[in-house]
């Protein structure tokens, strides 16, 4: 049976290595980075750094990551996107899975995410930037 560990508190962040080590011998494990919950608990300034550390740790342990909550949420719910959401969506390609919230424009959100990730795929390989030539 597979387990998804939802990382949503400071305690979970601190204990992620132990969570991974205790689950992986007997189960397939994935990690959901619950970014909205973590932002509330840790603050917005720390969130960018924390999600990077969680991604690195999971990659080192060969544990797939779900980039969760509020990805292109304004687009999914209202049919328009914000510039910060586009940048956030581009960074979601560093995870193995992206979780959307429901909304009447969800198909547009999925299509937009796909376009963004296709454009971004040559810029980085998982957590490592490739520093390829930019095409203006």
DOPA-733079 format. One record per residue (C-alpha): residue number from 1; residue in one letter; x, y negated, z. Coordinates in steps of 0.02 Angstrom, whole numbers, plus 50000, padded with zeros to 5 digits. Each point is the difference from the previous one (the first is absolute). Layout:
<filos>
<num = NUM, residu = a, u = X, v = Y, w = Z>;
...
</filos>
This chain:
<filos>
<num = 1, residu = x, u = 50000, v = 50000, w = 50000>;
<num = 2, residu = x, u = 50063, v = 49826, w = 49957>;
<num = 3, residu = x, u = 50005, v = 49858, w = 50126>;
<num = 4, residu = x, u = 49993, v = 49813, w = 49966>;
<num = 5, residu = x, u = 50075, v = 49900, w = 50143>;
<num = 6, residu = x, u = 49917, v = 49829, w = 50002>;
<num = 7, residu = x, u = 50129, v = 49878, w = 50065>;
<num = 8, residu = x, u = 49900, v = 49855, w = 50071>;
<num = 9, residu = x, u = 50080, v = 49952, w = 50166>;
<num = 10, residu = x, u = 50168, v = 49944, w = 50065>;
<num = 11, residu = x, u = 50012, v = 50163, w = 50098>;
<num = 12, residu = x, u = 49973, v = 50100, w = 49840>;
<num = 13, residu = x, u = 50136, v = 49900, w = 49910>;
<num = 14, residu = x, u = 50121, v = 50031, w = 50143>;
<num = 15, residu = x, u = 49958, v = 50186, w = 50005>;
<num = 16, residu = x, u = 49995, v = 50034, w = 49813>;
<num = 17, residu = x, u = 50162, v = 50102, w = 49999>;
<num = 18, residu = x, u = 49931, v = 50114, w = 50136>;
<num = 19, residu = x, u = 49832, v = 50011, w = 49910>;
<num = 20, residu = x, u = 50087, v = 50054, w = 49840>;
<num = 21, residu = x, u = 50113, v = 50125, w = 50088>;
<num = 22, residu = x, u = 49859, v = 50077, w = 50100>;
<num = 23, residu = x, u = 49881, v = 50020, w = 49852>;
<num = 24, residu = x, u = 50114, v = 50054, w = 49858>;
<num = 25, residu = x, u = 50052, v = 50174, w = 50059>;
<num = 26, residu = x, u = 49822, v = 50067, w = 49991>;
<num = 27, residu = x, u = 49902, v = 49879, w = 49891>;
<num = 28, residu = x, u = 50010, v = 49898, w = 49843>;
<num = 29, residu = x, u = 50005, v = 49818, w = 50058>;
<num = 30, residu = x, u = 49958, v = 49833, w = 49924>;
<num = 31, residu = x, u = 50006, v = 49829, w = 50082>;
<num = 32, residu = x, u = 49872, v = 49863, w = 49978>;
<num = 33, residu = x, u = 50068, v = 49827, w = 50035>;
<num = 34, residu = x, u = 49844, v = 49914, w = 50067>;
<num = 35, residu = x, u = 50064, v = 49827, w = 49959>;
<num = 36, residu = x, u = 49847, v = 49902, w = 50057>;
<num = 37, residu = x, u = 50001, v = 50081, w = 50171>;
<num = 38, residu = x, u = 50187, v = 49981, w = 50016>;
<num = 39, residu = x, u = 49994, v = 49816, w = 49951>;
<num = 40, residu = x, u = 49874, v = 49967, w = 50139>;
<num = 41, residu = x, u = 50110, v = 50089, w = 50125>;
<num = 42, residu = x, u = 50173, v = 49947, w = 49942>;
<num = 43, residu = x, u = 49968, v = 49833, w = 49916>;
<num = 44, residu = x, u = 50014, v = 49952, w = 49818>;
<num = 45, residu = x, u = 50182, v = 49949, w = 50004>;
<num = 46, residu = x, u = 50057, v = 50170, w = 50064>;
<num = 47, residu = x, u = 49887, v = 50099, w = 49886>;
<num = 48, residu = x, u = 50106, v = 49986, w = 49842>;
<num = 49, residu = x, u = 50154, v = 50063, w = 50091>;
<num = 50, residu = x, u = 49906, v = 50138, w = 50092>;
<num = 51, residu = x, u = 49919, v = 50070, w = 49842>;
<num = 52, residu = x, u = 50172, v = 50004, w = 49917>;
<num = 53, residu = x, u = 50072, v = 50097, w = 50146>;
<num = 54, residu = x, u = 49853, v = 50122, w = 49997>;
<num = 55, residu = x, u = 50023, v = 50026, w = 49813>;
<num = 56, residu = x, u = 50188, v = 50032, w = 50022>;
<num = 57, residu = x, u = 49972, v = 50121, w = 50143>;
<num = 58, residu = x, u = 49868, v = 50098, w = 49905>;
<num = 59, residu = x, u = 50106, v = 50006, w = 49843>;
<num = 60, residu = x, u = 50148, v = 50067, w = 50100>;
<num = 61, residu = x, u = 49887, v = 50134, w = 50073>;
<num = 62, residu = x, u = 49919, v = 50040, w = 49831>;
<num = 63, residu = x, u = 49830, v = 49954, w = 50069>;
<num = 64, residu = x, u = 49876, v = 49920, w = 49878>;
<num = 65, residu = x, u = 49927, v = 49831, w = 50047>;
<num = 66, residu = x, u = 49827, v = 49927, w = 49976>;
<num = 67, residu = x, u = 50007, v = 49810, w = 49981>;
<num = 68, residu = x, u = 49836, v = 49960, w = 50085>;
<num = 69, residu = x, u = 49873, v = 49864, w = 50020>;
<num = 70, residu = x, u = 49956, v = 49842, w = 49910>;
<num = 71, residu = x, u = 50094, v = 50034, w = 49838>;
<num = 72, residu = x, u = 49917, v = 49884, w = 49872>;
<num = 73, residu = x, u = 49853, v = 49987, w = 50120>;
<num = 74, residu = x, u = 49938, v = 49832, w = 49937>;
<num = 75, residu = x, u = 49999, v = 50069, w = 49822>;
<num = 76, residu = x, u = 49908, v = 50158, w = 50053>;
<num = 77, residu = x, u = 49869, v = 49903, w = 50098>;
<num = 78, residu = x, u = 49982, v = 49834, w = 49907>;
<num = 79, residu = x, u = 50070, v = 50030, w = 49825>;
<num = 80, residu = x, u = 50144, v = 49876, w = 50019>;
<num = 81, residu = x, u = 50174, v = 50024, w = 50069>;
<num = 82, residu = x, u = 50120, v = 49892, w = 50098>;
<num = 83, residu = x, u = 50184, v = 49977, w = 49957>;
<num = 84, residu = x, u = 50058, v = 50079, w = 50165>;
<num = 85, residu = x, u = 49894, v = 50154, w = 49963>;
<num = 86, residu = x, u = 50087, v = 50022, w = 49833>;
<num = 87, residu = x, u = 50171, v = 49998, w = 50082>;
<num = 88, residu = x, u = 49940, v = 50120, w = 50135>;
<num = 89, residu = x, u = 49930, v = 50116, w = 49866>;
<num = 90, residu = x, u = 50169, v = 49998, w = 49911>;
<num = 91, residu = x, u = 50085, v = 50056, w = 50160>;
<num = 92, residu = x, u = 49877, v = 50143, w = 50021>;
<num = 93, residu = x, u = 50094, v = 50096, w = 49867>;
<num = 94, residu = x, u = 50128, v = 50041, w = 50133>;
<num = 95, residu = x, u = 49876, v = 50121, w = 50079>;
<num = 96, residu = x, u = 49933, v = 50162, w = 49927>;
<num = 97, residu = x, u = 49819, v = 49949, w = 50020>;
<num = 98, residu = x, u = 49899, v = 49839, w = 50011>;
<num = 99, residu = x, u = 49837, v = 49989, w = 50096>;
<num = 100, residu = x, u = 49864, v = 49881, w = 49941>;
<num = 101, residu = x, u = 49851, v = 49937, w = 50096>;
<num = 102, residu = x, u = 49834, v = 50016, w = 49910>;
<num = 103, residu = x, u = 49918, v = 49860, w = 49904>;
<num = 104, residu = x, u = 49894, v = 49965, w = 49846>;
<num = 105, residu = x, u = 50156, v = 49959, w = 49897>;
<num = 106, residu = x, u = 50104, v = 50150, w = 50052>;
<num = 107, residu = x, u = 50028, v = 50059, w = 49821>;
<num = 108, residu = x, u = 50074, v = 49830, w = 49957>;
<num = 109, residu = x, u = 50112, v = 50012, w = 50154>;
<num = 110, residu = x, u = 50061, v = 50173, w = 49950>;
<num = 111, residu = x, u = 50032, v = 49942, w = 49822>;
<num = 112, residu = x, u = 50095, v = 49847, w = 50061>;
<num = 113, residu = x, u = 50105, v = 50104, w = 50119>;
<num = 114, residu = x, u = 50042, v = 50120, w = 49860>;
<num = 115, residu = x, u = 50056, v = 49857, w = 49888>;
<num = 116, residu = x, u = 50107, v = 49925, w = 50138>;
<num = 117, residu = x, u = 50082, v = 50167, w = 50042>;
<num = 118, residu = x, u = 50036, v = 50038, w = 49817>;
<num = 119, residu = x, u = 50088, v = 49832, w = 49985>;
<num = 120, residu = x, u = 50096, v = 50027, w = 50162>;
<num = 121, residu = x, u = 50057, v = 50179, w = 49974>;
<num = 122, residu = x, u = 50163, v = 49951, w = 49915>;
<num = 123, residu = x, u = 50046, v = 49874, w = 50135>;
<num = 124, residu = x, u = 50027, v = 50121, w = 50143>;
<num = 125, residu = x, u = 50013, v = 50182, w = 50040>;
<num = 126, residu = x, u = 49902, v = 50032, w = 50159>;
<num = 127, residu = x, u = 50089, v = 49895, w = 50132>;
<num = 128, residu = x, u = 50152, v = 49954, w = 49895>;
<num = 129, residu = x, u = 49998, v = 49849, w = 49885>;
<num = 130, residu = x, u = 50072, v = 50041, w = 49829>;
<num = 131, residu = x, u = 50053, v = 49820, w = 49957>;
<num = 132, residu = x, u = 49952, v = 50025, w = 49819>;
<num = 133, residu = x, u = 50001, v = 49859, w = 49872>;
<num = 134, residu = x, u = 49851, v = 49884, w = 50014>;
<num = 135, residu = x, u = 49897, v = 49968, w = 49842>;
<num = 136, residu = x, u = 49928, v = 49824, w = 49998>;
</filos>
